[in-house]
Amino acid sequence: MNNNLFGRSILVGRDEKHGSLGLYLTLDNKPYYISLGQPGSVPNSVSRCIPGSGRAHLRIDIDPSGHMQLSNLNPQNITCVDGYEIMKKHINPNSHITLGSSAWPLPLANVLDTAANVVSKVGKSAPKAYTVAHLKDVWHNYTLRNEKMDKKQSIYAFLRGIPMIVAPIGGLLSAYFVANGRTSPFLISLTVTLVTVPIVLYSSLKMMKQPEEKKQNLNNLKKNYVCPNPDCRRRLTNFEYEELLKMKKCPYCGCTFK
Ligand SMILES: [Zn+2]
């Protein structure tokens, strides 16, 4: 069996329109329906395969390691494997399967080949999987830097507010010393100015640089926090890293994350 069928399910029944064999499978959430064999070749005792409804005579589930299980989908259906009527049974590519009251032989090899062809034509097998582990650091470095900048911003804002505190104290001191004839108002003002102006200038300059630093941090994120699929590489900046892990796939190209 072609390994592109691993992890897939195939619904099998009678094609209502042509009386041939109908196969139904979904790939990347899209439905695919195939009519197989000569018109009128499948007897009416085989249940119809109705696309999109989940209804069919039987379903073949192939697990990720290639083991097949056949499920009869309706107790009124007759499904036999190697001569025994079953509802559910593990099968292999050589199992002899008959359907309906007339024991119509299901061409299993043909069913599997046809389904595998559809898979290889449509999806070029399963969507590719890429690791996103490296994005964890990218995202966390970004948030960490942002947090640090926010903290610094509040320190600078505090420093810039120092004159508001110093001015009334300076005024009081000035009044006190001048009244006692110890110094002149000019010297007091000069001292206050010499102390506060550099602090205000320093913190203001730092605050002015912050938007630029934040922008750089965001640009860095935009550049590196992208889909790992080389054919996609679209920005994933709308999603936190933990969210990406939960989504399990790229919202743009559909590649899966591991
Ligand atoms: Zn992508």
Boltz pocket constraint, residues with backbone or C-beta under 6 A from the ligand:
constraints:
  - pocket:
      binder: B
      contacts: [[A, 227], [A, 228], [A, 229], [A, 232], [A, 233], [A, 234], [A, 250], [A, 251], [A, 252], [A, 253], [A, 254], [A, 255]]
      max_distance: 6.0
